[in-house]
């Protein structure tokens, strides 16, 4: 299983950020996995954002929940992250990751079964 994030690279403040995570090597529809989004701001550690289960249940970081939405499109084998009203503090490398068990909150990278390469996002006018 491989994960590949994609996104706009540069977003202006107050705009909405939309990222995709394309899954290859297996079908999301048949994998009983949890699909998470994690980001790493420059010079800082990993920040867990949220996760969606194979059944569609979602869990979010309380500090990000109001502006964050995670979804999955099994027909296109993709996960998506949408973040509204972005600010320069949202500048980070964004990763998608997959795990067989539900992981909520900060956790070592090794806890996940699969990680994408990450896609950098800069919020700037």
ABEGO torsion letter per residue (X at the ends): XBBBBBBAGBBBBGBBBBBBBBBBGBBAAABBBBBBBBBBBBGBBBBBAEBBBAAGBBBBBAAAAAABBBBBBAAAGBBBBBBBGBBAAABBBBBBBBBABBBBEBBBAAABABBBAEBBBBBBX
